């Protein structure tokens, strides 16, 4: 027992000595090299964490870009209506073909279209189809007829009608313009005629004041000289009956003769020749001077 106690004390002492030695061997602070290595390790771990976070963020952004945008109520309605519009368009195309060949079709395409639209025709299909195909391509059309659908023809007709509508509007405007100008033309022609009629008596009245050449003056029995028709009127107003009768009687009418030969007015001369008195002759000349017929 004593021996065991001695060994235990010895072992405890040895353990305490080893602990003391180990505590002396470990310094309070790490050497610089060890501290730098630890910092580098920490920095490396930090960079890896940041790189991983950056990569995850980029992946999330890519997924966000590829993801479809939220549909608005209008977009949803458009998407809902698209199949219906597509079906209607396909139906119109199918109806517009009328069994005729489409662009780029051939002999068997025509047969197929006829069969689809009119049903199986055994009499037609039992013929020599190979020879029929050869004949189809041997026939060179005299006119380059391009395939066209009913819809395209209807659109062309509508386009032509629109063009004709615009042309008709232009024609109507031109017609109205011409008719309006025609009416204006007729009115102007009427005014011109009226003015020319008004000009005639003015010219005639003007001729009454024009003097005749020297040597063709009218000289009365009492020595008064008359150079124009207006002067003849003034002469008759002051002429006495005896002198008047010397110039105008059954055998002669000097005033009418002078107006016909010298003045050149046949109408006025005829009226003066029919006058039976000085008063009547003065009235005729007054009307003529006033422009009355």
C-alpha positions in Angstrom: 0.0 0.0 0.0 2.8 2.3 0.9 4.4 1.4 -2.4 1.3 2.3 -4.3 1.0 5.6 -2.5 4.7 6.4 -3.4 4.1 5.6 -7.0 0.9 7.7 -7.1 2.8 10.7 -5.7 5.6 10.1 -8.1 3.1 9.9 -11.1 1.4 13.1 -9.9 4.6 14.9 -9.7 5.7 13.7 -13.1 2.3 14.9 -14.6 2.7 18.3 -13.0 6.2 18.6 -14.3 5.1 17.7 -17.8 2.2 20.3 -17.6 4.6 22.9 -16.4 7.0 22.1 -19.3 4.2 22.2 -21.9 2.9 25.5 -20.6 6.4 26.9 -20.9 6.8 25.6 -24.4 3.5 27.3 -25.8 4.0 31.0 -26.3 1.2 33.5 -25.5 1.1 34.8 -29.1 1.4 33.0 -32.4 4.4 33.6 -34.5 3.8 36.0 -37.5 3.9 33.3 -40.1 1.2 31.3 -38.5 -1.0 34.4 -38.0 -0.6 35.4 -41.8 -1.6 31.9 -42.8 -4.7 32.1 -40.7 -5.7 35.4 -42.2 -5.1 34.1 -45.7 -7.3 31.1 -45.0 -10.0 33.4 -43.6 -9.8 35.7 -46.7 -10.0 32.7 -49.0 -13.1 31.5 -47.3 -14.7 35.0 -47.5 -13.9 35.2 -51.2 -15.4 31.8 -51.9 -18.6 32.8 -50.0 -18.9 36.1 -52.0 -18.2 34.3 -55.3 -20.9 31.8 -54.5 -23.4 34.5 -53.5 -22.7 36.4 -56.7 -23.1 33.3 -58.8 -26.5 32.5 -57.1 -27.6 36.1 -57.7 -26.8 36.0 -61.5 -28.6 32.7 -61.8 -31.7 34.2 -60.1 -31.6 37.2 -62.5 -31.3 34.9 -65.6 -34.3 32.9 -64.3 -36.2 36.1 -63.8 -35.4 37.3 -67.4 -36.5 34.0 -68.9 -39.7 33.9 -66.9 -42.8 35.1 -68.8 -44.2 38.5 -67.8 -47.5 38.6 -66.0 -50.4 38.9 -68.4 -52.6 41.9 -68.2 -56.4 41.4 -68.6 -56.2 42.6 -72.2 -53.4 40.1 -73.0 -55.4 37.3 -71.6 -58.4 38.3 -73.7 -56.2 38.4 -76.8 -54.8 35.0 -76.1 -58.3 33.6 -75.5 -59.4 35.0 -78.8 -56.4 33.9 -80.9 -57.6 30.3 -81.4 -61.0 31.5 -82.5 -59.5 34.0 -85.0 -57.1 31.3 -86.3 -60.0 28.9 -86.9 -62.0 31.6 -88.8 -59.0 32.4 -91.0 -58.4 28.8 -91.8 -62.1 28.4 -92.6 -62.0 31.4 -94.9 -58.9 30.1 -96.7 -60.5 26.7 -97.1 -63.7 28.2 -98.5 -61.9 30.6 -100.8 -60.0 27.9 -102.6 -63.1 26.4 -104.2 -61.1 23.2 -105.0 -58.7 24.9 -107.4 -54.9 24.5 -107.2 -52.9 26.7 -104.8 -49.7 28.4 -105.6 -47.0 25.8 -106.4 -49.5 22.9 -106.7 -49.5 20.3 -109.5 -51.5 17.6 -111.1 -51.9 15.4 -108.0 -52.6 18.4 -105.9 -55.5 19.3 -108.1 -56.8 15.7 -107.8 -56.5 15.9 -104.1 -58.4 19.2 -103.9 -61.1 17.8 -106.1 -61.4 14.7 -104.0 -61.6 16.7 -100.8 -64.2 19.0 -102.1 -66.3 16.7 -104.3 -65.7 13.3 -102.8 -64.0 10.2 -104.3 -64.4 10.0 -108.1 -63.5 6.5 -109.2 -63.9 7.2 -112.9 -61.4 10.1 -112.6 -58.9 8.2 -110.5 -59.0 5.0 -112.6 -57.5 6.8 -115.6 -53.8 6.7 -116.5 -52.7 9.1 -113.8 -49.0 9.0 -114.8 -49.9 10.0 -118.4 -52.2 12.6 -117.0 -49.4 14.1 -114.9 -47.1 14.2 -118.0 -49.9 15.9 -120.1 -50.4 18.4 -117.2 -46.8 19.6 -117.5 -46.7 19.4 -121.3 -49.4 22.0 -121.6 -47.8 25.4 -121.7 -50.4 28.1 -120.9 -50.7 30.8 -123.5 -51.2 33.3 -120.6 -49.3 33.4 -117.4 -52.2 32.8 -115.0 -51.2 33.2 -111.4 -53.3 31.3 -108.9 -55.6 33.6 -106.9 -58.1 33.0 -104.2 -61.7 34.2 -104.0 -60.7 36.5 -101.1 -58.0 38.1 -103.2 -60.4 38.7 -106.0 -63.0 40.2 -103.7 -60.3 42.5 -102.3 -59.4 43.5 -105.8 -63.0 44.3 -106.6 -63.4 46.3 -103.4 -60.2 48.2 -104.3 -61.5 49.1 -107.8 -64.9 50.2 -106.4 -63.1 52.5 -103.9 -61.1 54.0 -106.7 -64.2 54.4 -108.8 -65.9 56.1 -105.8 -63.1 58.6 -105.6 -63.2 59.2 -109.3 -66.9 59.7 -109.2 -66.5 62.4 -106.5 -64.0 64.2 -108.6 -66.3 63.9 -111.6 -69.2 65.3 -109.7 -67.1 68.3 -108.6 -66.0 68.9 -112.1 -69.5 68.5 -113.4 -70.8 71.0 -110.9 -68.0 73.4 -111.7 -68.7 73.1 -115.4 -72.5 73.5 -115.0 -72.0 76.5 -112.7 -69.6 78.1 -115.1 -71.9 77.2 -118.0 -74.7 79.1 -116.2 -72.3 82.0 -115.6 -71.3 81.9 -119.2 -74.9 82.0 -120.4 -75.7 84.9 -118.0 -72.6 86.8 -119.3 -73.6 86.2 -122.9 -77.1 87.5 -122.1 -75.6 90.6 -120.5 -73.3 91.1 -123.5 -76.3 91.0 -125.9 -78.2 93.4 -123.8 -75.2 95.8 -123.7 -74.7 95.6 -127.4 -78.4 96.4 -127.9 -77.9 99.4 -125.6 -74.8 100.4 -127.6 -76.7 100.6 -130.9 -78.9 103.6 -130.0 -76.0 105.3 -128.4 -74.0 105.0 -131.6 -77.0 106.2 -133.6 -77.5 109.2 -131.3 -73.8 109.9 -131.6 -74.1 110.0 -135.4 -76.7 112.7 -135.1 -74.0 115.0 -133.6 -71.3 114.1 -136.1 -70.8 116.8 -138.7 -70.8 116.0 -142.3 -67.8 117.0 -144.6 -67.6 120.5 -145.9 -69.6 121.0 -149.1 -72.3 118.6 -147.9 -74.0 120.9 -145.4 -77.7 121.5 -145.7 -78.6 125.1 -146.6 -82.2 126.2 -146.0 -84.2 128.7 -148.2 -83.5 131.4 -145.6 -79.8 130.8 -145.6 -79.4 128.7 -142.4 -76.6 126.0 -142.7 -77.1 122.6 -141.0 -74.0 120.3 -140.4 -75.7 117.3 -138.6 -79.1 115.8 -137.7 -79.3 117.6 -134.4 -78.8 120.9 -136.2 -81.7 119.9 -138.5 -83.9 119.5 -135.5 -83.0 122.9 -134.2 -83.6 124.4 -137.7 -87.1 122.9 -137.9 -88.0 124.3 -134.4 -87.3 127.9 -135.6 -88.4 127.5 -139.3 -91.5 129.2 -140.4 -94.2 127.4 -142.3 -93.6 129.1 -145.6 -89.9 128.1 -145.7 -90.8 124.6 -144.5 -93.3 124.2 -147.4 -90.6 125.2 -149.9 -88.5 122.3 -148.7 -91.3 119.8 -148.0 -94.3 119.4 -150.4 -95.9 116.8 -152.7 -93.0 116.9 -155.2 -90.0 117.0 -152.8 -88.7 116.4 -149.3 -85.3 118.0 -149.0 -84.8 117.0 -145.4 -85.4 113.2 -146.0 -83.3 113.3 -149.1 -80.3 114.9 -147.3 -80.6 112.4 -144.4 -80.6 109.5 -146.8 -77.8 110.7 -149.1 -75.5 112.6 -146.8 -76.2 111.1 -143.3 -76.7 107.6 -144.6 -79.6 106.7 -142.3 -82.2 105.0 -144.5 -84.6 104.3 -141.6 -84.7 107.9 -140.4 -85.0 109.1 -143.9 -88.1 106.9 -144.6 -89.8 108.2 -141.5 -89.1 111.8 -142.4 -90.4 111.2 -145.9 -93.7 110.0 -144.5 -94.2 113.0 -142.3 -96.9 115.3 -143.4 -96.1 118.4 -141.3 -93.3 120.2 -139.6 -94.6 119.2 -136.1 -94.6 115.5 -137.1 -91.1 115.8 -138.5 -89.8 117.5 -135.3 -91.3 114.6 -133.2 -89.6 112.0 -135.3 -86.2 113.8 -134.9 -86.7 114.2 -131.2 -87.4 110.5 -130.7 -84.4 109.6 -132.8 -82.2 112.0 -130.8 -83.4 110.5 -127.6 -82.6 107.0 -128.8 -86.2 105.9 -129.3 -87.1 103.8 -132.3 
